[in-house]
Amino acid sequence: MEKINVLVVEDERITARDIKMSLEKLDYTVCGIVATGEDAIQKAIESQPDIVLMDIALQGKIDGVEAAAQIYTHCQIPIVFLTAYSDQETLERANATQPFGYLLKPFEDQLLHTTLQIALSRHQTTLELQKALAISEGLRQEAEAQHELKSQFVSVASHEFRTPLCVIQSSAEVLQKYGDNWSKEEQQRYLKRIQDAADSINQLLEDVLTLENADSRQLKINPQPIDIVNFCQDLVEMLQLYAGEQYYLTFSSRGDCAQVILDEKLLWHSLNNLLSNAIKYSPQGSKISLILSCQEQQICFQVQDQGIGISPKDQKRLFQPFSRATNVGKIPGTGLGLSIVKRCVELQGGQIQVQSELGKGTTFMVTIPKIVPHP
């Protein structure tokens, strides 16, 4: 068992020597003896003793009471006061610093030992209580933040559902009232509005459920061996067909990409969302790239576009549910996609970062362990 280090603050040399001898006889270690409050503060900061024996009446500009207050404030080291005086005013000043013990000179060795042990025990209890209170406060704040986030989530989700529902309702009413007098083309135009609104609701429901399952840890991961190069090539080719000739999608890879074990479904969610966003927010005729880098322990995906970019302010809240950049204009979207991407990446022990400049494009970087362990 390690010996307890004691700093002795005493301006009487003979008394200080006697205290040192008593402490060493009791199997304590004296890490220093100082005679002033200023030296006591400096020595406590430098040596970080386990406890300080502090005389109240000291040489120098500050006495033991003020020195003790500063030591505990800066270092949280317990203080036991030593004094030859027991007047009420001195006791009140000393008690205001919340000391862990009080010894009147002269004192017996056994009383010194008992007082030190009680002081150390009280100090440990205080630290544990402070730690428990800090944890409790942290949990309380987290619960409040989660409650506020849930409230915002419900509010925004309600708004997002209401918009396509209103489109469906109004279009159906117009069709019912005037449809018989319209041409097939006019009828099809309103039916298309209803279909698009229904698709928006379905997509929103799917996104909300995916996000909820991820947050409640019901979204399970199932890592399996995957040919990551072929996976990326197939995804890019599929999205190229979707984008048509209006966009140019490329894929490149480097490094040893063999023996990759990932959750294919979560990876598809992540890359499909990032690439689809790149297409959505890029001007026609621009290039969108997926770059795969395989390293010894991890793999990195980079999705680069030449689109509208994201401002530094918007980047700070980019992965929050229903958060969209302020420059998206009338480009449709729910603001859930990147939240889902972040959850899917983190479930596999990965990270996602973004670099962007307004008007020049955006690069998302996803880093995932090359072999994701089974849960």
VEXMIZA-645098 format. One record per residue (C-alpha): residue in one letter; z negated, y negated, x negated. Coordinates in Angstrom, 3 decimals, m for minus. Layout:
N
<r aa="A" Z="Z" Y="Y" X="X"/>
...
REM end
This chain:
375
<r aa="M" Z="0.000" Y="0.000" X="0.000"/>
<r aa="E" Z="0.974" Y="m3.411" X="m1.392"/>
<r aa="K" Z="m1.804" Y="m5.810" X="m2.241"/>
<r aa="I" Z="m2.244" Y="m8.961" X="m0.157"/>
<r aa="N" Z="m1.280" Y="m12.172" X="m1.954"/>
<r aa="V" Z="m3.721" Y="m15.065" X="m1.541"/>
<r aa="L" Z="m3.201" Y="m18.700" X="m2.481"/>
<r aa="V" Z="m6.500" Y="m20.449" X="m3.309"/>
<r aa="V" Z="m6.664" Y="m24.213" X="m2.746"/>
<r aa="E" Z="m9.924" Y="m25.473" X="m4.286"/>
<r aa="D" Z="m10.587" Y="m28.571" X="m6.399"/>
<r aa="E" Z="m13.852" Y="m27.299" X="m7.923"/>
<r aa="R" Z="m12.880" Y="m25.176" X="m10.928"/>
<r aa="I" Z="m16.043" Y="m23.088" X="m11.012"/>
<r aa="T" Z="m15.826" Y="m22.392" X="m7.264"/>
<r aa="A" Z="m12.142" Y="m21.549" X="m7.561"/>
<r aa="R" Z="m12.874" Y="m19.110" X="m10.399"/>
<r aa="D" Z="m15.645" Y="m17.415" X="m8.375"/>
<r aa="I" Z="m13.337" Y="m17.065" X="m5.349"/>
<r aa="K" Z="m10.624" Y="m15.549" X="m7.561"/>
<r aa="M" Z="m13.094" Y="m13.011" X="m8.988"/>
<r aa="S" Z="m14.309" Y="m12.095" X="m5.497"/>
<r aa="L" Z="m10.785" Y="m11.632" X="m4.204"/>
<r aa="E" Z="m9.729" Y="m9.438" X="m7.104"/>
<r aa="K" Z="m12.884" Y="m7.365" X="m6.705"/>
<r aa="L" Z="m11.899" Y="m6.868" X="m3.054"/>
<r aa="D" Z="m8.433" Y="m5.703" X="m4.237"/>
<r aa="Y" Z="m6.508" Y="m8.853" X="m3.280"/>
<r aa="T" Z="m3.978" Y="m10.555" X="m5.557"/>
<r aa="V" Z="m4.396" Y="m14.256" X="m6.289"/>
<r aa="C" Z="m0.881" Y="m15.693" X="m6.590"/>
<r aa="G" Z="m2.090" Y="m19.167" X="m7.509"/>
<r aa="I" Z="m4.939" Y="m21.693" X="m7.667"/>
<r aa="V" Z="m4.239" Y="m25.368" X="m6.948"/>
<r aa="A" Z="m6.484" Y="m28.372" X="m6.504"/>
<r aa="T" Z="m4.520" Y="m30.808" X="m4.304"/>
<r aa="G" Z="m2.906" Y="m30.736" X="m0.881"/>
<r aa="E" Z="0.475" Y="m31.719" X="m2.323"/>
<r aa="D" Z="0.373" Y="m28.853" X="m4.841"/>
<r aa="A" Z="m0.754" Y="m26.470" X="m2.098"/>
<r aa="I" Z="2.323" Y="m27.244" X="0.002"/>
<r aa="Q" Z="4.692" Y="m26.841" X="m2.934"/>
<r aa="K" Z="3.050" Y="m23.624" X="m4.154"/>
<r aa="A" Z="3.056" Y="m22.105" X="m0.652"/>
<r aa="I" Z="6.773" Y="m22.787" X="m0.269"/>
<r aa="E" Z="7.551" Y="m21.348" X="m3.715"/>
<r aa="S" Z="5.351" Y="m18.226" X="m3.718"/>
<r aa="Q" Z="5.153" Y="m17.435" X="0.034"/>
<r aa="P" Z="1.639" Y="m15.927" X="m0.052"/>
<r aa="D" Z="0.363" Y="m13.717" X="2.749"/>
<r aa="I" Z="m2.562" Y="m16.057" X="3.424"/>
<r aa="V" Z="m4.050" Y="m19.337" X="2.133"/>
<r aa="L" Z="m7.724" Y="m20.067" X="1.457"/>
<r aa="M" Z="m7.842" Y="m23.846" X="1.926"/>
<r aa="D" Z="m10.691" Y="m26.159" X="0.971"/>
<r aa="I" Z="m10.818" Y="m29.129" X="3.352"/>
<r aa="A" Z="m12.049" Y="m31.767" X="0.899"/>
<r aa="L" Z="m9.378" Y="m32.032" X="m1.810"/>
<r aa="Q" Z="m8.186" Y="m34.360" X="m4.492"/>
<r aa="G" Z="m4.942" Y="m36.274" X="m3.914"/>
<r aa="K" Z="m3.543" Y="m38.293" X="m1.043"/>
<r aa="I" Z="m3.836" Y="m35.600" X="1.653"/>
<r aa="D" Z="m6.766" Y="m33.348" X="2.456"/>
<r aa="G" Z="m6.784" Y="m29.647" X="3.290"/>
<r aa="V" Z="m6.372" Y="m30.188" X="7.034"/>
<r aa="E" Z="m3.084" Y="m32.089" X="6.646"/>
<r aa="A" Z="m1.865" Y="m29.700" X="3.935"/>
<r aa="A" Z="m2.635" Y="m26.714" X="6.183"/>
<r aa="A" Z="m0.693" Y="m28.242" X="9.076"/>
<r aa="Q" Z="2.405" Y="m28.754" X="6.912"/>
<r aa="I" Z="2.198" Y="m25.282" X="5.353"/>
<r aa="Y" Z="2.019" Y="m23.576" X="8.728"/>
<r aa="T" Z="4.792" Y="m25.733" X="10.171"/>
<r aa="H" Z="7.204" Y="m24.989" X="7.313"/>
<r aa="C" Z="6.172" Y="m21.473" X="6.288"/>
<r aa="Q" Z="4.099" Y="m20.001" X="9.134"/>
<r aa="I" Z="1.502" Y="m18.750" X="6.645"/>
<r aa="P" Z="m1.984" Y="m18.217" X="8.106"/>
<r aa="I" Z="m4.735" Y="m20.552" X="6.850"/>
<r aa="V" Z="m8.452" Y="m19.875" X="6.415"/>
<r aa="F" Z="m10.479" Y="m23.045" X="5.792"/>
<r aa="L" Z="m13.215" Y="m23.284" X="3.182"/>
<r aa="T" Z="m15.757" Y="m26.073" X="3.466"/>
<r aa="A" Z="m19.302" Y="m26.989" X="2.620"/>
<r aa="Y" Z="m19.451" Y="m29.240" X="5.689"/>
<r aa="S" Z="m19.814" Y="m28.264" X="9.319"/>
<r aa="D" Z="m19.866" Y="m31.684" X="11.009"/>
<r aa="Q" Z="m18.186" Y="m31.976" X="14.404"/>
<r aa="E" Z="m15.449" Y="m34.371" X="13.311"/>
<r aa="T" Z="m14.346" Y="m32.078" X="10.468"/>
<r aa="L" Z="m14.364" Y="m29.049" X="12.772"/>
<r aa="E" Z="m12.273" Y="m30.865" X="15.383"/>
<r aa="R" Z="m9.660" Y="m31.917" X="12.819"/>
<r aa="A" Z="m9.514" Y="m28.417" X="11.374"/>
<r aa="N" Z="m9.279" Y="m26.747" X="14.791"/>
<r aa="A" Z="m6.374" Y="m29.006" X="15.733"/>
<r aa="T" Z="m4.263" Y="m27.183" X="13.126"/>
<r aa="Q" Z="m5.076" Y="m23.833" X="14.788"/>
<r aa="P" Z="m6.498" Y="m22.083" X="11.703"/>
<r aa="F" Z="m6.924" Y="m18.327" X="11.548"/>
<r aa="G" Z="m10.424" Y="m18.461" X="10.101"/>
<r aa="Y" Z="m13.250" Y="m20.704" X="8.928"/>
<r aa="L" Z="m15.704" Y="m20.028" X="6.081"/>
<r aa="L" Z="m18.723" Y="m22.129" X="5.145"/>
<r aa="K" Z="m19.620" Y="m22.208" X="1.440"/>
<r aa="P" Z="m21.310" Y="m20.317" X="m0.027"/>
<r aa="F" Z="m20.245" Y="m16.981" X="1.494"/>
<r aa="E" Z="m20.672" Y="m13.299" X="0.692"/>
<r aa="D" Z="m17.785" Y="m11.132" X="m0.475"/>
<r aa="Q" Z="m17.949" Y="m8.932" X="2.594"/>
<r aa="L" Z="m17.716" Y="m11.944" X="4.916"/>
<r aa="L" Z="m14.717" Y="m13.191" X="2.912"/>
<r aa="H" Z="m13.002" Y="m9.817" X="3.252"/>
<r aa="T" Z="m13.720" Y="m9.565" X="6.987"/>
<r aa="T" Z="m12.503" Y="m13.107" X="7.640"/>
<r aa="L" Z="m9.250" Y="m12.520" X="5.739"/>
<r aa="Q" Z="m8.549" Y="m9.254" X="7.548"/>
<r aa="I" Z="m9.190" Y="m10.797" X="10.958"/>
<r aa="A" Z="m6.997" Y="m13.776" X="10.087"/>
<r aa="L" Z="m4.126" Y="m11.533" X="8.957"/>
<r aa="S" Z="m4.439" Y="m9.404" X="12.088"/>
<r aa="R" Z="m4.433" Y="m12.474" X="14.330"/>
<r aa="H" Z="m1.410" Y="m13.840" X="12.508"/>
<r aa="Q" Z="0.523" Y="m10.587" X="12.942"/>
<r aa="T" Z="m0.341" Y="m10.542" X="16.647"/>
<r aa="T" Z="0.832" Y="m14.147" X="16.965"/>
<r aa="L" Z="4.153" Y="m13.362" X="15.275"/>
<r aa="E" Z="4.725" Y="m10.351" X="17.535"/>
<r aa="L" Z="3.885" Y="m12.438" X="20.598"/>
<r aa="Q" Z="6.294" Y="m15.193" X="19.504"/>
<r aa="K" Z="8.993" Y="m12.590" X="18.940"/>
<r aa="A" Z="8.383" Y="m11.076" X="22.373"/>
<r aa="L" Z="8.483" Y="m14.514" X="23.990"/>
<r aa="A" Z="11.728" Y="m15.345" X="22.177"/>
<r aa="I" Z="13.302" Y="m12.080" X="23.357"/>
<r aa="S" Z="12.066" Y="m12.732" X="26.898"/>
<r aa="E" Z="13.484" Y="m16.250" X="26.857"/>
<r aa="G" Z="16.776" Y="m14.979" X="25.490"/>
<r aa="L" Z="16.997" Y="m12.362" X="28.253"/>
<r aa="R" Z="16.154" Y="m14.997" X="30.861"/>
<r aa="Q" Z="18.864" Y="m17.328" X="29.609"/>
<r aa="E" Z="21.354" Y="m14.472" X="29.436"/>
<r aa="A" Z="20.531" Y="m13.462" X="33.015"/>
<r aa="E" Z="20.992" Y="m17.050" X="34.182"/>
<r aa="A" Z="24.291" Y="m17.310" X="32.316"/>
<r aa="Q" Z="25.503" Y="m14.028" X="33.820"/>
<r aa="H" Z="24.513" Y="m15.185" X="37.298"/>
<r aa="E" Z="26.355" Y="m18.482" X="36.809"/>
<r aa="L" Z="29.401" Y="m16.658" X="35.447"/>
<r aa="K" Z="29.416" Y="m14.276" X="38.416"/>
<r aa="S" Z="29.184" Y="m17.223" X="40.816"/>
<r aa="Q" Z="32.095" Y="m18.952" X="39.095"/>
<r aa="F" Z="34.023" Y="m15.690" X="39.054"/>
<r aa="V" Z="33.608" Y="m15.183" X="42.814"/>
<r aa="S" Z="34.489" Y="m18.821" X="43.523"/>
<r aa="V" Z="37.659" Y="m18.819" X="41.412"/>
<r aa="A" Z="38.702" Y="m15.337" X="42.573"/>
<r aa="S" Z="38.373" Y="m16.460" X="46.181"/>
<r aa="H" Z="40.634" Y="m19.410" X="45.447"/>
<r aa="E" Z="43.178" Y="m17.237" X="43.640"/>
<r aa="F" Z="43.345" Y="m14.798" X="46.577"/>
<r aa="R" Z="43.533" Y="m17.575" X="49.151"/>
<r aa="T" Z="46.756" Y="m19.083" X="47.773"/>
<r aa="P" Z="49.060" Y="m16.008" X="48.172"/>
<r aa="L" Z="47.356" Y="m15.127" X="51.459"/>
<r aa="C" Z="48.256" Y="m18.576" X="52.790"/>
<r aa="V" Z="51.854" Y="m18.033" X="51.667"/>
<r aa="I" Z="51.986" Y="m14.708" X="53.505"/>
<r aa="Q" Z="50.426" Y="m16.146" X="56.660"/>
<r aa="S" Z="52.598" Y="m19.268" X="56.816"/>
<r aa="S" Z="55.828" Y="m17.395" X="55.985"/>
<r aa="A" Z="55.102" Y="m14.751" X="58.615"/>
<r aa="E" Z="54.409" Y="m17.443" X="61.236"/>
<r aa="V" Z="57.660" Y="m19.249" X="60.427"/>
<r aa="L" Z="59.626" Y="m15.997" X="60.587"/>
<r aa="Q" Z="58.037" Y="m15.096" X="63.888"/>
<r aa="K" Z="58.820" Y="m18.484" X="65.376"/>
<r aa="Y" Z="62.297" Y="m19.188" X="63.997"/>
<r aa="G" Z="63.522" Y="m15.923" X="62.477"/>
<r aa="D" Z="65.775" Y="m14.942" X="65.381"/>
<r aa="N" Z="67.803" Y="m18.115" X="64.959"/>
<r aa="W" Z="68.227" Y="m17.790" X="61.169"/>
<r aa="S" Z="70.830" Y="m16.098" X="59.086"/>
<r aa="K" Z="70.008" Y="m12.928" X="57.142"/>
<r aa="E" Z="69.924" Y="m14.944" X="53.938"/>
<r aa="E" Z="67.317" Y="m17.329" X="55.325"/>
<r aa="Q" Z="65.228" Y="m14.460" X="56.635"/>
<r aa="Q" Z="65.418" Y="m12.690" X="53.274"/>
<r aa="R" Z="64.230" Y="m15.837" X="51.508"/>
<r aa="Y" Z="60.993" Y="m15.871" X="53.511"/>
<r aa="L" Z="60.571" Y="m12.107" X="53.237"/>
<r aa="K" Z="60.899" Y="m12.529" X="49.461"/>
<r aa="R" Z="58.087" Y="m15.099" X="49.545"/>
<r aa="I" Z="55.877" Y="m12.625" X="51.397"/>
<r aa="Q" Z="56.731" Y="m9.829" X="48.950"/>
<r aa="D" Z="56.035" Y="m12.025" X="45.904"/>
<r aa="A" Z="52.692" Y="m13.136" X="47.365"/>
<r aa="A" Z="51.730" Y="m9.519" X="48.082"/>
<r aa="D" Z="52.650" Y="m8.574" X="44.509"/>
<r aa="S" Z="50.453" Y="m11.415" X="43.244"/>
<r aa="I" Z="47.512" Y="m10.124" X="45.284"/>
<r aa="N" Z="48.025" Y="m6.567" X="43.998"/>
<r aa="Q" Z="48.191" Y="m7.788" X="40.401"/>
<r aa="L" Z="45.106" Y="m9.920" X="40.872"/>
<r aa="L" Z="43.189" Y="m7.006" X="42.399"/>
<r aa="E" Z="44.193" Y="m4.742" X="39.521"/>
<r aa="D" Z="43.128" Y="m7.347" X="36.965"/>
<r aa="V" Z="39.795" Y="m8.019" X="38.670"/>
<r aa="L" Z="38.985" Y="m4.292" X="38.906"/>
<r aa="T" Z="39.958" Y="m3.711" X="35.270"/>
<r aa="L" Z="37.782" Y="m6.614" X="34.159"/>
<r aa="E" Z="34.859" Y="m5.481" X="36.321"/>
<r aa="N" Z="35.071" Y="m1.907" X="35.006"/>
<r aa="A" Z="35.089" Y="m3.209" X="31.441"/>
<r aa="D" Z="32.072" Y="m5.464" X="32.031"/>
<r aa="S" Z="30.103" Y="m2.692" X="33.760"/>
<r aa="R" Z="31.052" Y="m0.202" X="31.014"/>
<r aa="Q" Z="32.849" Y="2.008" X="33.550"/>
<r aa="L" Z="36.099" Y="1.584" X="31.664"/>
<r aa="K" Z="35.980" Y="4.691" X="29.480"/>
<r aa="I" Z="37.776" Y="5.021" X="26.186"/>
<r aa="N" Z="39.670" Y="8.186" X="25.289"/>
<r aa="P" Z="40.898" Y="8.029" X="21.679"/>
<r aa="Q" Z="43.756" Y="10.412" X="20.909"/>
<r aa="P" Z="46.216" Y="10.798" X="18.007"/>
<r aa="I" Z="49.125" Y="8.443" X="18.596"/>
<r aa="D" Z="52.453" Y="7.763" X="16.911"/>
<r aa="I" Z="51.766" Y="4.057" X="16.738"/>
<r aa="V" Z="55.207" Y="3.068" X="15.416"/>
<r aa="N" Z="57.083" Y="4.826" X="18.235"/>
<r aa="F" Z="54.558" Y="3.465" X="20.747"/>
<r aa="C" Z="55.250" Y="m0.121" X="19.672"/>
<r aa="Q" Z="59.016" Y="0.407" X="19.547"/>
<r aa="D" Z="59.051" Y="1.838" X="23.086"/>
<r aa="L" Z="56.949" Y="m1.043" X="24.403"/>
<r aa="V" Z="59.178" Y="m3.685" X="22.803"/>
<r aa="E" Z="62.344" Y="m1.975" X="24.103"/>
<r aa="M" Z="60.906" Y="m1.812" X="27.621"/>
<r aa="L" Z="59.978" Y="m5.489" X="27.604"/>
<r aa="Q" Z="63.377" Y="m6.391" X="26.138"/>
<r aa="L" Z="65.007" Y="m4.793" X="29.187"/>
<r aa="Y" Z="62.682" Y="m6.801" X="31.407"/>
<r aa="A" Z="63.396" Y="m10.052" X="29.556"/>
<r aa="G" Z="67.140" Y="m9.450" X="29.421"/>
<r aa="E" Z="69.307" Y="m11.545" X="27.149"/>
<r aa="Q" Z="67.161" Y="m14.650" X="27.657"/>
<r aa="Y" Z="64.706" Y="m13.620" X="24.911"/>
<r aa="Y" Z="64.947" Y="m11.789" X="21.603"/>
<r aa="L" Z="62.113" Y="m9.310" X="20.937"/>
<r aa="T" Z="61.632" Y="m7.767" X="17.495"/>
<r aa="F" Z="59.312" Y="m5.150" X="16.017"/>
<r aa="S" Z="58.447" Y="m4.430" X="12.392"/>
<r aa="S" Z="55.818" Y="m2.305" X="10.670"/>
<r aa="R" Z="54.421" Y="m1.932" X="7.195"/>
<r aa="G" Z="51.925" Y="0.366" X="5.522"/>
<r aa="D" Z="50.967" Y="3.983" X="6.179"/>
<r aa="C" Z="50.769" Y="4.285" X="9.978"/>
<r aa="A" Z="50.091" Y="8.046" X="10.108"/>
<r aa="Q" Z="46.867" Y="9.544" X="11.476"/>
<r aa="V" Z="46.070" Y="6.797" X="13.969"/>
<r aa="I" Z="43.577" Y="7.681" X="16.726"/>
<r aa="L" Z="43.343" Y="5.090" X="19.517"/>
<r aa="D" Z="43.057" Y="4.827" X="23.279"/>
<r aa="E" Z="46.717" Y="4.574" X="24.325"/>
<r aa="K" Z="45.979" Y="3.095" X="27.762"/>
<r aa="L" Z="43.743" Y="0.320" X="26.427"/>
<r aa="L" Z="46.240" Y="m0.439" X="23.665"/>
<r aa="W" Z="49.082" Y="m0.646" X="26.191"/>
<r aa="H" Z="47.039" Y="m3.083" X="28.331"/>
<r aa="S" Z="46.420" Y="m5.259" X="25.277"/>
<r aa="L" Z="49.910" Y="m5.386" X="23.746"/>
<r aa="N" Z="51.787" Y="m5.470" X="27.045"/>
<r aa="N" Z="49.704" Y="m8.437" X="28.174"/>
<r aa="L" Z="50.140" Y="m10.333" X="24.913"/>
<r aa="L" Z="53.890" Y="m9.714" X="24.758"/>
<r aa="S" Z="54.376" Y="m10.536" X="28.440"/>
<r aa="N" Z="52.496" Y="m13.795" X="27.940"/>
<r aa="A" Z="54.649" Y="m14.573" X="24.915"/>
<r aa="I" Z="57.756" Y="m14.164" X="27.056"/>
<r aa="K" Z="56.288" Y="m16.144" X="29.940"/>
<r aa="Y" Z="55.275" Y="m19.166" X="27.864"/>
<r aa="S" Z="58.341" Y="m19.299" X="25.574"/>
<r aa="P" Z="61.613" Y="m21.172" X="26.176"/>
<r aa="Q" Z="64.730" Y="m19.144" X="26.868"/>
<r aa="G" Z="66.591" Y="m18.075" X="23.768"/>
<r aa="S" Z="63.478" Y="m17.919" X="21.588"/>
<r aa="K" Z="62.219" Y="m15.053" X="19.450"/>
<r aa="I" Z="59.075" Y="m12.988" X="20.118"/>
<r aa="S" Z="57.800" Y="m10.669" X="17.374"/>
<r aa="L" Z="55.401" Y="m7.742" X="17.260"/>
<r aa="I" Z="54.275" Y="m6.997" X="13.697"/>
<r aa="L" Z="52.248" Y="m3.872" X="12.905"/>
<r aa="S" Z="50.284" Y="m3.675" X="9.639"/>
<r aa="C" Z="48.585" Y="m0.381" X="8.800"/>
<r aa="Q" Z="45.811" Y="m0.472" X="6.223"/>
<r aa="E" Z="43.450" Y="2.227" X="4.957"/>
<r aa="Q" Z="40.716" Y="1.704" X="7.540"/>
<r aa="Q" Z="42.284" Y="m0.489" X="10.212"/>
<r aa="I" Z="45.505" Y="m1.584" X="11.837"/>
<r aa="C" Z="46.536" Y="m5.104" X="12.749"/>
<r aa="F" Z="48.943" Y="m6.211" X="15.492"/>
<r aa="Q" Z="50.427" Y="m9.705" X="15.443"/>
<r aa="V" Z="52.219" Y="m11.077" X="18.486"/>
<r aa="Q" Z="54.141" Y="m14.233" X="17.568"/>
<r aa="D" Z="56.075" Y="m16.566" X="19.829"/>
<r aa="Q" Z="57.794" Y="m19.938" X="19.682"/>
<r aa="G" Z="56.372" Y="m21.127" X="22.973"/>
<r aa="I" Z="54.415" Y="m24.074" X="24.356"/>
<r aa="G" Z="51.342" Y="m23.449" X="22.186"/>
<r aa="I" Z="47.647" Y="m23.836" X="23.004"/>
<r aa="S" Z="45.527" Y="m26.894" X="22.225"/>
<r aa="P" Z="42.345" Y="m26.483" X="20.091"/>
<r aa="K" Z="40.238" Y="m27.436" X="23.125"/>
<r aa="D" Z="41.841" Y="m24.767" X="25.313"/>
<r aa="Q" Z="41.506" Y="m22.148" X="22.567"/>
<r aa="K" Z="37.692" Y="m22.393" X="22.779"/>
<r aa="R" Z="37.672" Y="m20.996" X="26.338"/>
<r aa="L" Z="40.885" Y="m18.995" X="26.197"/>
<r aa="F" Z="39.246" Y="m15.576" X="26.708"/>
<r aa="Q" Z="37.031" Y="m16.624" X="29.619"/>
<r aa="P" Z="38.016" Y="m15.186" X="33.040"/>
<r aa="F" Z="40.386" Y="m17.424" X="35.049"/>
<r aa="S" Z="40.770" Y="m19.796" X="32.108"/>
<r aa="R" Z="44.283" Y="m21.150" X="31.548"/>
<r aa="A" Z="45.630" Y="m23.699" X="29.105"/>
<r aa="T" Z="46.028" Y="m27.202" X="30.470"/>
<r aa="N" Z="49.708" Y="m27.365" X="29.511"/>
<r aa="V" Z="50.955" Y="m24.337" X="31.513"/>
<r aa="G" Z="52.263" Y="m26.548" X="34.301"/>
<r aa="K" Z="53.736" Y="m24.495" X="37.162"/>
<r aa="I" Z="54.032" Y="m21.276" X="35.132"/>
<r aa="P" Z="52.304" Y="m18.651" X="37.330"/>
<r aa="G" Z="49.257" Y="m16.695" X="36.163"/>
<r aa="T" Z="45.712" Y="m15.697" X="37.096"/>
<r aa="G" Z="43.931" Y="m16.475" X="33.825"/>
<r aa="L" Z="42.543" Y="m12.931" X="33.657"/>
<r aa="G" Z="44.983" Y="m11.322" X="31.238"/>
<r aa="L" Z="43.441" Y="m12.456" X="27.958"/>
<r aa="S" Z="39.940" Y="m11.626" X="29.226"/>
<r aa="I" Z="41.139" Y="m8.078" X="29.835"/>
<r aa="V" Z="42.818" Y="m7.935" X="26.430"/>
<r aa="K" Z="39.575" Y="m8.999" X="24.730"/>
<r aa="R" Z="37.559" Y="m6.342" X="26.586"/>
<r aa="C" Z="40.120" Y="m3.608" X="25.802"/>
<r aa="V" Z="40.139" Y="m4.548" X="22.121"/>
<r aa="E" Z="36.348" Y="m4.753" X="21.837"/>
<r aa="L" Z="35.890" Y="m1.394" X="23.581"/>
<r aa="Q" Z="37.719" Y="0.138" X="20.614"/>
<r aa="G" Z="35.584" Y="m1.736" X="18.089"/>
<r aa="G" Z="38.263" Y="m4.334" X="17.394"/>
<r aa="Q" Z="38.620" Y="m8.108" X="17.323"/>
<r aa="I" Z="41.178" Y="m10.597" X="18.595"/>
<r aa="Q" Z="41.966" Y="m14.017" X="17.133"/>
<r aa="V" Z="44.452" Y="m16.739" X="17.931"/>
<r aa="Q" Z="46.340" Y="m19.344" X="15.907"/>
<r aa="S" Z="48.400" Y="m21.889" X="17.773"/>
<r aa="E" Z="49.987" Y="m25.313" X="17.619"/>
<r aa="L" Z="51.186" Y="m27.259" X="20.611"/>
<r aa="G" Z="54.949" Y="m27.134" X="20.992"/>
<r aa="K" Z="55.423" Y="m24.760" X="18.039"/>
<r aa="G" Z="54.112" Y="m21.404" X="19.219"/>
<r aa="T" Z="51.188" Y="m19.010" X="19.151"/>
<r aa="T" Z="50.143" Y="m15.952" X="17.156"/>
<r aa="F" Z="47.580" Y="m13.459" X="18.469"/>
<r aa="M" Z="46.053" Y="m11.106" X="15.901"/>
<r aa="V" Z="44.414" Y="m7.869" X="17.066"/>
<r aa="T" Z="42.526" Y="m5.765" X="14.528"/>
<r aa="I" Z="41.332" Y="m2.276" X="15.499"/>
<r aa="P" Z="39.862" Y="0.581" X="13.424"/>
<r aa="K" Z="42.580" Y="3.039" X="12.489"/>
<r aa="I" Z="40.467" Y="5.853" X="13.904"/>
<r aa="V" Z="38.456" Y="4.927" X="17.003"/>
<r aa="P" Z="35.509" Y="7.346" X="17.405"/>
<r aa="H" Z="34.878" Y="9.127" X="20.676"/>
<r aa="P" Z="32.014" Y="7.542" X="22.651"/>
REM end
